[in-house]
Amino acid sequence: MLITTMNDIPGHEVAEVYGEVMGLTVRSRNIGSQIGAGLKSILGGELKGMTKALVDSRHEVIDRMTAEAEAKGADAIIAMRFDTSEMGQNWTEICAYGTAVRLRKA
């Protein structure tokens, strides 16, 4: 599965469009990470535990988006984007979305 943030792919043309696909997860922060984040905000520095959680979440939503595209018969996802938003004080929503397509060499 080719995934790109571009709207087109050099050397290829879109043969078929299957529509929007997405992967979504909602994560909660545990009390330990909140305490650590509070201390880091005073002292400064990277919140490594939270960074790892977000990276893992992005991989998870890409996998879910890819599975949806494959189920539709796509071999690529174009115009892929991430969206992250806070839901309340302790929840974070992470979404990957794009357009599922079938490509052919130009």
C-alpha positions in Angstrom: 0.0 0.0 0.0 1.5 3.3 -1.1 0.5 6.1 1.3 1.3 9.7 0.5 0.4 13.2 1.6 0.6 14.3 -2.1 -2.5 14.7 -4.2 -0.9 12.9 -7.1 2.0 10.5 -7.6 4.6 11.2 -10.3 4.6 8.5 -13.0 1.1 7.2 -12.0 -2.5 8.2 -12.6 -5.5 7.5 -10.6 -7.5 4.7 -12.3 -10.2 4.4 -9.7 -11.3 6.3 -6.6 -12.8 4.3 -3.7 -13.4 7.3 -1.4 -12.3 8.4 2.0 -10.8 6.0 4.4 -9.7 6.5 8.0 -8.3 5.0 11.1 -9.2 6.2 14.5 -8.2 5.7 18.1 -9.0 7.5 21.4 -6.3 7.2 24.1 -6.5 8.2 27.7 -3.5 9.4 29.7 -2.7 7.4 32.8 -2.0 9.2 36.2 1.7 8.4 36.0 2.1 10.2 32.7 0.1 13.1 33.9 2.4 13.5 37.0 5.5 13.2 34.8 4.1 15.7 32.3 3.4 18.1 35.2 7.0 17.8 36.4 8.4 18.2 32.9 6.3 21.3 32.3 8.0 22.9 35.3 11.5 21.7 34.5 11.2 21.6 30.7 12.1 18.9 28.2 10.6 16.2 26.1 7.7 14.1 27.5 9.2 10.9 26.2 6.4 8.6 27.4 3.8 10.8 25.8 5.8 11.1 22.6 6.1 7.3 22.4 2.3 6.9 23.0 1.5 9.4 20.2 3.9 7.6 17.8 2.4 4.3 18.6 -1.1 5.7 18.1 -0.2 7.1 14.7 1.1 3.7 13.6 -2.1 2.1 14.9 -4.4 4.5 13.0 -2.3 4.1 9.8 -2.7 0.3 10.1 -6.5 0.7 10.5 -6.8 3.2 7.6 -4.7 0.8 5.4 -6.9 -2.1 6.3 -10.0 -0.1 5.3 -8.4 0.9 2.0 -7.4 -2.7 1.2 -10.9 -4.0 2.0 -12.2 -1.6 -0.7 -9.6 -2.8 -3.3 -7.3 0.2 -3.2 -3.5 -0.1 -3.7 -2.8 3.5 -2.6 -4.0 6.3 -0.3 -3.4 9.8 -1.4 -3.8 13.2 0.4 -3.2 11.4 3.8 -3.5 13.6 6.8 -3.4 13.2 10.6 -5.8 14.9 12.9 -5.4 15.0 16.7 -7.8 16.6 19.2 -8.3 16.6 22.9 -11.5 15.1 24.2 -11.9 16.3 27.8 -8.9 16.6 30.1 -7.6 13.0 29.7 -8.5 11.7 26.3 -6.8 12.3 23.0 -8.3 11.4 19.6 -5.9 10.5 16.8 -7.2 10.0 13.3 -5.5 9.3 10.0 -7.5 9.8 6.8 -7.0 10.0 3.1 -8.5 9.0 -0.3 -8.3 5.3 -1.3 -7.4 4.8 -4.9 -6.2 2.3 -7.5 -3.2 3.5 -9.5 -1.8 2.7 -12.9 1.5 3.6 -14.5 1.2 6.8 -16.6 
